[in-house]
């Protein structure tokens, strides 16, 4: 069965993301795997290191993860959601990549502090993962709570072609939620009316099961346009497309996706080209 993968560091952010993922899994009929990455040097004291000690440390981590997950598995409203755990040694990106290569993961869920002005390991990991791992990724700020029929806003430049996997994941969510409409946001200084009609028709062919409401914001800054829109319009989940630009672009331009992640209190679904 397809899975929702939840990365956890046992923080409040991760707990909020896990609760969000369990709600999603219940609606979508998916399994959940909670995954924790043990840093390669974690638990190692160079003066006392030995194989028995480190294996005990890893086992304690595995048990701690199972205990953390039990909060959700013992809740009666999630009784139909199968939950597994994986505690693996390595950097988070490597641990997630190894797991995704062997399992049918439909969605990765991670928690983040959100628009609190606080940054740290959770935030930096989320930023790294959406840059390096090309699977649909849901970033859940601490302030964001699950809504059974969320208002979804897709911010797009229309020119980006979503991958088939990401289109399928978005369609399955929209269908399961029973959303009557989805907002589409395009931010640009000016638009070509004829081209817009072509873009709208193409997107309607891709996104099924809901009515698309198109919104055009004249702004030279994608970040400002997106933030102003979600503050003035009902939005529970913001969908953004992560561009995988060449190395020169990445060196000299900050990603709009990462900037929105640092400012938004809404759940953000990151899709890919």
C-alpha positions as CSV (number, residue, x, y, z in Angstrom):
1,X,0.0,0.0,0.0
2,X,1.1,3.6,-0.6
3,X,2.6,5.3,2.4
4,X,2.8,8.7,4.0
5,X,6.3,9.1,5.4
6,X,6.7,11.4,8.5
7,X,10.2,12.6,9.4
8,X,10.5,13.2,13.2
9,X,13.0,14.6,15.6
10,X,10.6,14.2,18.6
11,X,9.9,18.0,18.7
12,X,6.6,19.8,19.0
13,X,6.8,20.6,15.3
14,X,7.2,16.9,14.5
15,X,4.3,15.9,16.7
16,X,2.0,18.5,15.0
17,X,3.1,17.1,11.6
18,X,2.5,13.5,12.7
19,X,-1.1,14.5,13.8
20,X,-1.6,16.1,10.5
21,X,-0.3,13.1,8.6
22,X,-2.5,10.7,10.6
23,X,-5.6,12.7,9.7
24,X,-4.5,12.6,6.0
25,X,-3.8,8.9,6.1
26,X,-7.3,8.3,7.6
27,X,-9.0,10.1,4.8
28,X,-6.7,8.9,2.0
29,X,-6.6,5.3,3.2
30,X,-2.8,5.3,3.5
31,X,-0.3,3.7,5.8
32,X,2.1,5.9,7.8
33,X,5.8,5.4,8.5
34,X,7.5,7.5,11.2
35,X,11.2,7.8,10.4
36,X,14.0,9.2,12.6
37,X,17.5,9.7,11.4
38,X,20.3,9.2,13.9
39,X,23.3,11.4,13.0
40,X,26.4,9.3,12.2
41,X,28.3,10.8,15.2
42,X,25.3,10.8,17.6
43,X,25.8,8.8,20.8
44,X,29.5,8.3,20.2
45,X,32.0,9.4,22.8
46,X,35.5,8.9,21.5
47,X,36.9,8.1,24.9
48,X,34.4,5.4,25.8
49,X,33.1,4.2,22.4
50,X,32.5,0.5,21.9
51,X,30.2,-1.6,19.8
52,X,28.0,-2.7,22.6
53,X,27.4,0.8,23.9
54,X,26.5,2.2,20.5
55,X,24.1,-0.6,19.7
56,X,22.3,-0.1,23.0
57,X,22.1,3.6,22.1
58,X,20.5,2.8,18.8
59,X,18.0,0.3,20.4
60,X,17.0,3.0,22.9
61,X,16.3,5.4,20.0
62,X,14.2,2.8,18.3
63,X,12.2,2.2,21.4
64,X,11.8,5.9,21.9
65,X,10.4,6.2,18.4
66,X,7.9,3.4,19.0
67,X,6.8,5.1,22.3
68,X,6.4,8.4,20.5
69,X,4.2,6.8,17.8
70,X,2.1,5.0,20.4
71,X,0.3,8.3,21.2
72,X,-1.3,8.1,17.8
73,X,-1.7,4.3,17.4
74,X,-3.6,4.0,20.6
75,X,-6.1,6.8,19.6
76,X,-9.4,5.1,18.5
77,X,-10.0,7.6,15.7
78,X,-6.8,6.3,13.9
79,X,-7.6,2.6,14.5
80,X,-7.7,1.9,10.7
81,X,-4.3,3.5,10.0
82,X,-1.4,1.1,10.0
83,X,1.7,2.8,11.4
84,X,5.3,1.5,11.2
85,X,8.6,3.0,12.4
86,X,12.1,3.2,11.2
87,X,15.1,4.5,13.1
88,X,18.2,4.5,10.8
89,X,21.7,5.9,11.1
90,X,22.7,8.6,8.6
91,X,22.0,12.1,7.4
92,X,18.3,12.8,7.0
93,X,18.4,13.1,3.2
94,X,20.2,9.7,2.9
95,X,17.9,8.0,5.3
96,X,14.8,9.2,3.5
97,X,16.2,8.5,0.1
98,X,17.1,4.9,1.0
99,X,13.6,4.3,2.3
100,X,11.8,5.9,-0.7
101,X,13.8,3.8,-3.1
102,X,12.4,0.6,-1.5
103,X,8.9,1.7,-0.6
104,X,5.9,3.2,-2.4
105,X,5.9,6.6,-0.6
106,X,3.2,9.0,-1.9
107,X,3.9,11.9,0.4
108,X,6.6,13.1,2.8
109,X,5.4,15.1,5.8
110,X,7.7,17.3,7.9
111,X,7.1,19.8,10.7
112,X,8.6,23.3,10.8
113,X,8.4,26.2,13.3
114,X,6.7,28.5,10.8
115,X,6.4,32.3,11.0
116,X,7.7,32.5,14.6
117,X,11.2,33.9,13.8
118,X,12.8,30.8,15.1
119,X,15.0,28.6,13.0
120,X,17.0,25.5,13.7
121,X,17.5,21.9,12.8
122,X,13.9,21.2,11.8
123,X,13.7,24.3,9.5
124,X,17.1,23.7,7.9
125,X,16.2,20.0,7.3
126,X,12.9,20.9,5.7
127,X,14.6,23.4,3.4
128,X,17.2,20.8,2.4
129,X,14.7,18.0,1.8
130,X,12.5,20.0,-0.5
131,X,15.5,21.0,-2.5
132,X,17.1,17.6,-2.8
133,X,14.3,15.0,-2.7
134,X,11.8,15.1,-5.6
135,X,8.7,13.6,-4.0
136,X,5.5,15.6,-3.0
137,X,6.4,17.0,0.4
138,X,4.0,18.6,2.9
139,X,5.6,21.1,5.3
140,X,3.4,21.7,8.4
141,X,4.1,24.8,10.5
142,X,3.5,24.5,14.2
143,X,0.5,26.9,13.8
144,X,-1.2,24.8,11.1
145,X,-3.9,22.4,12.0
146,X,-5.7,19.9,9.8
147,X,-9.0,20.8,8.2
148,X,-11.1,18.0,6.8
149,X,-12.2,20.1,3.8
150,X,-9.2,22.4,3.3
151,X,-9.2,25.4,1.0
152,X,-6.3,24.7,-1.3
153,X,-4.4,27.4,-3.2
154,X,-2.0,26.5,-6.0
155,X,0.5,29.2,-6.8
156,X,1.9,28.7,-10.3
157,X,3.7,30.4,-13.1
158,X,1.7,28.1,-15.5
159,X,4.9,27.4,-17.5
160,X,6.1,24.8,-15.1
161,X,5.1,21.2,-16.0
162,X,4.3,19.2,-12.9
163,X,5.5,15.6,-12.8
164,X,2.9,12.9,-13.2
165,X,3.5,11.7,-9.6
166,X,2.8,15.1,-8.2
167,X,-0.3,15.7,-10.4
168,X,-1.6,12.3,-9.2
169,X,-0.9,13.1,-5.5
170,X,-2.7,16.5,-5.8
171,X,-5.7,14.9,-7.6
172,X,-6.0,12.2,-5.0
173,X,-6.0,14.8,-2.2
174,X,-8.6,17.0,-3.8
175,X,-10.8,14.0,-4.5
176,X,-10.5,12.6,-1.0
177,X,-11.2,16.0,0.6
178,X,-14.2,16.6,-1.5
179,X,-13.1,20.2,-2.1
180,X,-15.7,22.2,-4.1
181,X,-13.1,24.5,-5.5
182,X,-9.3,25.1,-5.6
183,X,-7.8,28.5,-5.9
184,X,-5.1,29.1,-8.5
185,X,-2.8,32.0,-8.0
186,X,-0.6,33.6,-10.7
187,X,1.7,36.5,-9.7
188,X,3.2,38.6,-12.4
189,X,3.5,42.3,-13.4
190,X,1.4,41.7,-16.5
191,X,-0.3,38.8,-18.3
192,X,-1.1,37.8,-21.9
193,X,-4.8,37.2,-22.2
194,X,-4.6,34.7,-25.0
195,X,-1.8,32.8,-23.3
196,X,-3.8,32.8,-20.1
197,X,-6.7,31.0,-21.7
198,X,-4.4,28.3,-23.0
199,X,-2.8,27.9,-19.5
200,X,-6.1,27.7,-17.8
201,X,-7.4,25.0,-20.1
202,X,-4.2,23.0,-19.6
203,X,-4.5,23.1,-15.9
204,X,-8.2,22.2,-15.9
205,X,-7.2,19.1,-17.9
206,X,-4.6,18.2,-15.2
207,X,-6.6,18.9,-12.0
208,X,-9.8,16.9,-11.8
209,X,-12.6,16.6,-9.2
210,X,-12.9,20.3,-8.3
211,X,-13.6,23.7,-9.8
212,X,-10.6,25.9,-10.4
213,X,-10.9,29.6,-9.4
214,X,-8.2,31.6,-11.1
215,X,-6.7,34.7,-9.4
216,X,-4.2,37.1,-11.0
217,X,-2.1,39.4,-8.9
218,X,0.0,42.2,-10.6
219,X,3.2,42.2,-8.5
220,X,6.9,42.0,-9.4
221,X,7.6,39.9,-6.3
222,X,6.2,36.3,-6.2
223,X,6.9,36.1,-2.5
224,X,4.9,39.3,-1.7
225,X,2.1,38.3,-4.0
226,X,1.7,34.9,-2.5
227,X,1.9,36.1,1.1
228,X,-0.6,38.9,0.5
229,X,-3.0,36.5,-1.2
230,X,-3.0,33.9,1.5
231,X,-3.4,36.6,4.2
232,X,-6.5,38.1,2.5
233,X,-8.1,34.9,1.2
234,X,-9.1,31.7,2.9
235,X,-6.2,29.2,2.5
236,X,-5.6,26.0,4.5
237,X,-3.0,24.4,2.3
238,X,-0.7,26.3,-0.1
239,X,0.8,24.4,-3.1
240,X,4.1,25.5,-4.5
241,X,6.2,24.1,-7.3
242,X,9.8,23.7,-6.6
243,X,12.0,24.6,-9.6
244,X,15.2,22.6,-10.0
245,X,17.4,25.3,-11.5
246,X,21.0,24.9,-12.6
247,X,23.8,25.6,-10.1
248,X,24.4,29.2,-11.2
249,X,20.8,30.1,-10.5
250,X,20.9,28.4,-7.1
251,X,24.0,30.2,-6.1
252,X,22.7,33.7,-6.8
253,X,18.9,33.5,-6.2
254,X,17.1,32.6,-3.0
255,X,14.3,30.1,-3.5
256,X,10.7,31.5,-3.3
257,X,9.6,28.2,-1.8
258,X,12.1,28.4,1.0
259,X,11.2,32.1,1.7
260,X,7.5,31.2,1.9
261,X,8.3,28.3,4.2
262,X,9.9,30.7,6.6
263,X,7.0,33.1,6.7
264,X,3.8,31.0,6.3
265,X,1.6,29.6,9.1
266,X,-0.2,27.5,6.5
267,X,0.6,24.0,5.5
268,X,2.7,24.0,2.3
269,X,2.6,21.2,-0.2
270,X,5.8,21.2,-2.3
271,X,5.4,19.8,-5.8
272,X,8.1,19.4,-8.4
273,X,8.7,19.9,-12.1
